[in-house]
Amino acid sequence: MITAIGPKKIFNAKIFGLPVFLVIFVVSIYLIIYDALPQKAIIPILCAYTFSITIAIIFLMFVFQIIYIPNGVLIDDELKQLTLKYLTSKQKVISVSDITAYKQIRINTKAGPCYGVVIYLLKQKQALLSDLNLDGYAPVKQFLDDHRVDYLGEGGFSFLPYFMRQ
């Protein structure tokens, strides 16, 4: 039996937010370079730099999330594999034999905590499957438990180390 888990709608909406943040970033850089204040006041220039750096960081976080976080999962119990779907790259098929362990995680967001699992693969890669990007991760956890994948316990999660391992 194949179980399909779709993306969370807000996760796919980030694609539409990327051009907006890119335009704001380009406009802020333009204002810094070409429309610098004639009196060279330090406070407005620092504010402009801070704003453009903040927008650049948000833009990069969106790009990394779109590239490295799956937006859908197909669970195939008969073949004992997970198929991870991505927005910008091809699907990845993960067999149970490719999974070394998994950990249940908590992601703190401004909207409140989100929960999920991080799957550790043989090649030192990881896969994040959570309420942040999927409509529900519970079937994935059940699949991992049913196939006796090692459970590492619960823990926190940070995006920076996750993206650096990818």
Backbone bond lengths (Angstrom), bond angles and torsions (degrees), N, CA, C in turn:
res aa  C-N    CA-C-N  psi(-1)  N-CA   C-N-CA  omega(-1)  CA-C   N-CA-C  phi
1 M - - - 1.437 - - 1.526 109.44 -
2 I 1.317 116.18 137.26 1.461 121.96 179.99 1.523 109.17 -107.14
3 T 1.325 115.38 128.29 1.458 122.07 177.03 1.521 108.26 -110.87
4 A 1.320 116.38 129.14 1.465 121.21 179.69 1.518 109.77 -108.25
5 I 1.323 115.20 132.56 1.463 121.91 174.98 1.521 106.84 -117.78
6 G 1.295 115.69 123.09 1.457 120.38 -177.40 1.514 112.68 -90.79
7 P 1.329 115.36 175.16 1.467 120.06 -179.27 1.527 111.33 -78.48
8 K 1.288 114.79 157.08 1.453 120.86 171.65 1.527 106.47 -77.03
9 K 1.294 117.75 137.36 1.463 121.16 -174.23 1.528 112.93 -59.87
10 I 1.313 117.62 -37.77 1.458 120.26 -179.71 1.527 111.23 -66.80
11 F 1.332 117.38 -28.25 1.461 120.56 179.15 1.525 110.44 -65.31
12 N 1.326 117.57 -44.64 1.459 120.36 178.82 1.520 112.20 -72.60
13 A 1.312 118.52 -21.50 1.465 121.13 178.70 1.522 111.37 -68.31
14 K 1.323 117.42 -19.09 1.462 120.22 178.97 1.521 111.52 -62.88
15 I 1.312 117.15 -27.41 1.463 119.98 177.93 1.524 110.46 -61.66
16 F 1.321 116.09 -37.88 1.457 119.28 179.82 1.525 111.48 -76.15
17 G 1.323 117.38 -23.72 1.455 121.01 177.84 1.515 113.35 -77.54
18 L 1.332 117.39 -23.64 1.463 120.49 -178.33 1.527 113.43 -58.80
19 P 1.336 119.87 -49.07 1.471 118.11 179.48 1.525 112.94 -62.02
20 V 1.324 116.64 -34.10 1.465 119.64 179.14 1.524 110.24 -63.99
21 F 1.336 116.67 -47.21 1.456 119.64 178.87 1.525 111.59 -66.24
22 L 1.307 117.99 -34.63 1.457 120.71 177.54 1.523 111.05 -64.97
23 V 1.322 117.71 -43.15 1.470 121.26 178.48 1.531 110.36 -63.88
24 I 1.324 117.04 -44.32 1.465 120.14 178.84 1.528 110.35 -61.92
25 F 1.329 116.77 -40.45 1.466 120.60 178.71 1.524 111.16 -63.81
26 V 1.319 117.36 -45.82 1.468 120.96 -179.69 1.528 110.63 -63.69
27 V 1.323 117.59 -42.23 1.468 120.95 178.85 1.531 110.51 -63.74
28 S 1.320 117.15 -41.23 1.470 118.85 179.50 1.526 111.28 -66.66
29 I 1.311 118.54 -38.28 1.468 121.25 176.40 1.535 109.75 -65.48
30 Y 1.323 116.69 -41.18 1.472 120.43 177.26 1.525 110.64 -59.21
31 L 1.314 116.22 -44.49 1.463 119.87 -179.81 1.524 111.45 -64.48
32 I 1.315 116.78 -35.17 1.467 119.58 179.00 1.520 110.79 -69.35
33 I 1.336 117.09 -45.10 1.458 120.69 -173.08 1.529 112.31 -80.17
34 Y 1.317 117.39 -52.38 1.459 120.86 -170.72 1.519 114.74 -96.99
35 D 1.266 117.88 -21.66 1.449 119.56 -177.10 1.524 110.47 -118.46
36 A 1.352 115.35 36.84 1.460 119.93 179.45 1.524 109.00 -61.02
37 L 1.278 114.29 144.10 1.455 119.30 -177.62 1.533 110.65 -62.68
38 P 1.332 116.15 133.43 1.471 118.67 -178.07 1.524 112.51 -62.28
39 Q 1.311 117.49 -32.25 1.461 119.76 -178.28 1.526 111.78 -83.60
40 K 1.320 117.64 -2.71 1.477 123.27 177.68 1.526 112.03 54.13
41 A 1.312 116.84 43.78 1.461 121.42 177.00 1.525 109.17 -67.06
42 I 1.292 116.18 130.09 1.460 120.87 -172.45 1.534 113.07 -71.87
43 I 1.315 118.31 -37.02 1.464 121.44 -176.37 1.537 111.63 -64.40
44 P 1.336 120.30 -50.32 1.474 118.36 178.50 1.534 113.35 -63.11
45 I 1.318 116.47 -34.68 1.470 119.40 179.25 1.526 109.80 -67.77
46 L 1.337 118.16 -42.50 1.465 121.13 177.04 1.525 111.10 -63.94
47 C 1.318 117.17 -39.04 1.466 120.43 177.16 1.528 110.78 -63.09
48 A 1.320 116.50 -41.42 1.466 120.26 179.48 1.530 110.75 -64.67
49 Y 1.338 116.73 -43.28 1.464 119.67 177.62 1.527 111.33 -63.43
50 T 1.316 116.45 -44.72 1.469 120.53 179.46 1.514 111.07 -61.52
51 F 1.305 116.77 -43.25 1.462 121.38 179.27 1.526 110.46 -62.53
52 S 1.327 117.41 -46.73 1.468 119.55 -178.10 1.524 111.40 -66.72
53 I 1.323 118.88 -35.95 1.465 121.13 177.63 1.527 110.25 -67.44
54 T 1.329 116.92 -41.35 1.463 121.05 177.91 1.524 111.24 -61.38
55 I 1.315 116.75 -45.68 1.468 120.97 178.71 1.531 110.04 -63.25
56 A 1.329 117.84 -40.16 1.467 120.87 178.90 1.528 111.21 -63.22
57 I 1.330 117.80 -40.71 1.464 121.41 179.39 1.531 110.61 -65.68
58 I 1.325 116.96 -43.83 1.471 120.50 177.70 1.528 109.98 -61.78
59 F 1.318 116.98 -43.00 1.467 121.57 178.84 1.526 110.48 -60.23
60 L 1.323 117.71 -46.41 1.469 121.13 179.85 1.522 111.84 -64.99
61 M 1.336 117.65 -38.44 1.466 119.77 177.17 1.529 110.97 -62.05
62 F 1.333 116.52 -42.74 1.463 119.96 177.27 1.519 110.99 -61.69
63 V 1.332 116.69 -44.73 1.469 120.60 -179.04 1.528 110.43 -61.94
64 F 1.339 117.56 -46.35 1.466 120.67 179.73 1.519 111.28 -63.42
65 Q 1.329 117.52 -39.41 1.456 119.70 178.82 1.524 110.94 -64.92
66 I 1.310 117.66 -40.51 1.459 120.54 -179.74 1.526 111.27 -68.14
67 I 1.325 117.12 -35.46 1.464 120.60 -177.53 1.532 112.07 -79.81
68 Y 1.332 117.84 -44.48 1.461 120.89 -167.59 1.527 116.43 -105.13
69 I 1.313 119.18 -8.15 1.461 120.36 -178.79 1.523 108.72 -109.72
70 P 1.330 117.82 125.67 1.461 120.40 -178.62 1.529 111.92 -65.21
71 N 1.335 115.08 147.32 1.466 119.12 177.81 1.529 111.33 -112.60
72 G 1.305 116.95 12.43 1.455 121.41 176.53 1.519 110.42 -173.10
73 V 1.339 115.40 154.15 1.463 120.92 -179.34 1.524 108.93 -139.88
74 L 1.325 115.29 137.50 1.457 121.99 169.84 1.524 107.17 -112.11
75 I 1.325 115.87 125.22 1.461 121.19 -179.95 1.524 107.65 -106.50
76 D 1.331 116.32 117.65 1.459 121.86 179.00 1.527 108.61 -110.88
77 D 1.323 115.92 103.91 1.469 120.61 -178.10 1.526 112.43 -70.34
78 E 1.318 117.62 -32.87 1.464 120.51 -177.97 1.521 111.67 -69.40
79 L 1.334 117.26 -44.34 1.460 121.01 -179.75 1.533 112.33 -87.71
80 K 1.320 116.88 -5.33 1.458 123.23 -179.23 1.522 111.75 55.93
81 Q 1.332 114.64 56.63 1.458 118.80 -179.92 1.527 111.67 -148.70
82 L 1.312 113.47 156.39 1.456 122.95 174.12 1.522 107.94 -112.10
83 T 1.317 116.94 138.31 1.456 121.46 174.12 1.523 107.11 -113.84
84 L 1.330 116.17 115.42 1.458 121.49 -179.37 1.520 108.96 -93.88
85 K 1.324 116.57 128.68 1.461 121.94 178.87 1.526 109.17 -102.65
86 Y 1.325 115.31 137.93 1.460 121.95 178.90 1.524 109.23 -122.71
87 L 1.320 116.03 156.06 1.461 120.01 179.29 1.523 112.38 -73.95
88 T 1.324 117.25 -37.85 1.456 120.22 -171.27 1.518 114.92 -111.59
89 S 1.317 118.15 -8.41 1.460 119.46 179.73 1.521 109.80 -131.94
90 K 1.320 114.59 173.51 1.461 118.06 -176.74 1.529 111.10 -73.66
91 Q 1.298 115.05 164.65 1.456 121.90 -178.49 1.522 110.67 -67.11
92 K 1.325 115.36 149.71 1.459 121.27 175.36 1.512 108.29 -114.96
93 V 1.322 115.62 128.19 1.460 121.25 177.34 1.522 107.45 -100.59
94 I 1.329 115.11 124.02 1.463 121.29 -178.24 1.523 108.40 -117.92
95 S 1.293 115.45 120.33 1.460 120.99 175.82 1.530 108.84 -85.20
96 V 1.313 116.17 156.57 1.468 120.21 178.05 1.524 109.91 -59.22
97 S 1.315 117.81 -33.23 1.466 120.76 179.69 1.529 112.27 -69.10
98 D 1.335 118.66 -18.49 1.462 122.61 177.82 1.529 112.43 -83.98
99 I 1.327 117.15 -11.35 1.459 122.08 -175.72 1.527 108.79 -96.42
100 T 1.333 116.65 124.97 1.468 120.04 178.47 1.526 111.23 -87.45
101 A 1.331 117.03 -39.71 1.468 121.18 -178.31 1.518 108.91 -168.24
102 Y 1.333 114.79 175.04 1.456 119.80 172.82 1.516 109.71 -145.42
103 K 1.316 115.11 157.71 1.452 121.65 -179.54 1.518 108.68 -132.59
104 Q 1.312 116.78 137.67 1.453 120.63 174.73 1.526 107.47 -83.54
105 I 1.336 116.79 135.92 1.461 120.65 -172.73 1.520 111.67 -127.88
106 R 1.309 112.86 164.80 1.463 122.25 173.69 1.520 106.84 -127.70
107 I 1.337 116.44 126.54 1.457 122.26 178.54 1.521 107.09 -110.57
108 N 1.317 116.53 120.67 1.456 120.55 178.85 1.528 109.46 -86.86
109 T 1.311 116.11 123.33 1.455 122.21 177.56 1.522 108.62 -124.92
110 K 1.321 116.37 170.59 1.460 120.25 178.11 1.527 111.54 -65.16
111 A 1.316 116.54 -29.53 1.462 120.92 -179.62 1.528 112.17 -82.15
112 G 1.296 117.15 -4.27 1.457 121.33 -178.03 1.517 110.09 122.28
113 P 1.315 116.85 176.14 1.464 119.08 -177.28 1.529 112.22 -73.73
114 C 1.332 114.80 145.47 1.457 122.87 171.64 1.523 106.79 -117.97
115 Y 1.308 115.99 150.00 1.463 120.80 -177.82 1.519 109.71 -120.43
116 G 1.313 115.82 157.25 1.448 119.85 179.81 1.515 111.55 -177.02
117 V 1.326 114.82 -163.76 1.456 121.52 176.87 1.524 109.21 -132.57
118 V 1.320 114.84 147.07 1.458 121.88 170.28 1.510 105.92 -110.79
119 I 1.319 115.82 123.75 1.461 121.52 179.94 1.524 108.23 -98.58
120 Y 1.319 116.41 125.40 1.463 122.12 179.03 1.525 108.68 -94.91
121 L 1.324 115.19 125.28 1.464 121.35 -178.01 1.522 110.98 -101.93
122 L 1.324 116.16 166.21 1.465 121.83 -176.64 1.520 113.31 -60.38
123 K 1.306 118.08 -35.69 1.461 121.60 -174.59 1.526 112.31 -90.84
124 Q 1.328 117.25 34.93 1.467 124.16 177.88 1.532 113.58 61.31
125 K 1.294 117.79 14.52 1.465 121.93 176.50 1.518 108.38 -92.58
126 Q 1.317 114.32 164.99 1.451 120.57 178.11 1.522 108.90 -133.33
127 A 1.310 116.13 159.22 1.461 122.29 174.52 1.524 107.78 -132.61
128 L 1.324 116.19 126.01 1.459 122.19 179.11 1.522 108.96 -97.53
129 L 1.316 116.24 123.42 1.456 122.90 176.36 1.517 106.71 -128.98
130 S 1.330 116.74 110.88 1.466 119.35 -172.73 1.518 111.16 -147.29
131 D 1.323 114.46 176.21 1.460 120.99 174.93 1.526 111.83 -67.99
132 L 1.314 116.84 -14.58 1.453 121.30 179.27 1.522 111.59 -70.76
133 N 1.327 117.27 -36.76 1.457 120.46 -176.13 1.524 114.05 -116.29
134 L 1.327 118.74 -14.60 1.463 121.54 -177.70 1.528 110.63 -121.97
135 D 1.329 115.69 160.80 1.455 120.46 176.66 1.521 112.59 -71.18
136 G 1.295 117.70 -12.85 1.467 121.94 177.43 1.511 109.30 174.17
137 Y 1.299 116.20 135.70 1.463 119.68 -179.62 1.526 112.05 -105.06
138 A 1.322 117.98 -5.83 1.465 122.04 -175.67 1.536 113.54 -55.20
139 P 1.353 120.10 -41.38 1.477 118.38 177.62 1.532 113.00 -62.58
140 V 1.331 117.00 -31.15 1.469 119.83 178.00 1.526 109.50 -68.23
141 K 1.322 117.10 -44.74 1.459 120.69 178.40 1.524 110.62 -61.43
142 Q 1.310 116.89 -41.58 1.466 121.26 178.25 1.535 110.59 -63.23
143 F 1.339 116.93 -41.63 1.461 122.41 177.61 1.525 110.35 -60.01
144 L 1.331 117.18 -45.41 1.464 121.07 -179.61 1.527 111.31 -65.62
145 D 1.329 116.09 -39.95 1.465 119.60 177.77 1.534 111.54 -66.66
146 D 1.323 116.76 -41.65 1.464 121.19 -179.85 1.522 112.23 -61.62
147 H 1.329 116.73 -32.78 1.466 120.68 -178.00 1.530 112.22 -99.43
148 R 1.321 115.99 15.78 1.462 123.95 172.62 1.531 113.78 55.09
149 V 1.321 115.80 44.51 1.459 120.69 173.36 1.528 107.41 -76.57
150 D 1.332 116.75 139.61 1.463 121.14 -177.90 1.529 110.53 -58.37
151 Y 1.326 115.19 132.33 1.459 122.90 179.88 1.522 108.04 -103.92
152 L 1.330 116.83 122.85 1.457 121.74 -176.66 1.525 113.75 -93.39
153 G 1.311 117.72 0.81 1.459 120.63 180.00 1.521 111.75 99.38
154 E 1.315 114.97 -161.82 1.457 121.31 -178.33 1.512 109.71 -108.84
155 G 1.329 115.00 155.97 1.457 118.90 178.65 1.510 111.21 -170.37
156 G 1.316 114.44 176.93 1.455 121.15 177.77 1.520 110.26 -84.28
157 F 1.314 114.86 175.77 1.453 120.02 -178.26 1.512 109.32 -143.15
158 S 1.321 116.26 140.32 1.457 122.64 176.00 1.524 108.10 -132.54
159 F 1.317 115.66 134.83 1.455 119.84 -176.84 1.525 113.47 -70.60
160 L 1.323 119.14 -34.66 1.465 120.85 -175.76 1.529 112.36 -59.97
161 P 1.342 119.92 -52.46 1.471 118.20 177.02 1.530 112.75 -62.33
162 Y 1.327 116.24 -34.23 1.465 119.75 179.30 1.521 110.58 -62.55
163 F 1.343 117.27 -47.10 1.460 120.81 -178.97 1.529 111.03 -68.31
164 M 1.316 118.04 -32.48 1.465 120.18 179.82 1.528 111.11 -69.24
165 R 1.338 118.42 -29.25 1.469 121.16 178.07 1.520 111.78 -77.72
166 Q 1.298 117.25 -18.44 1.459 120.19 -177.78 1.509 108.84 -78.87
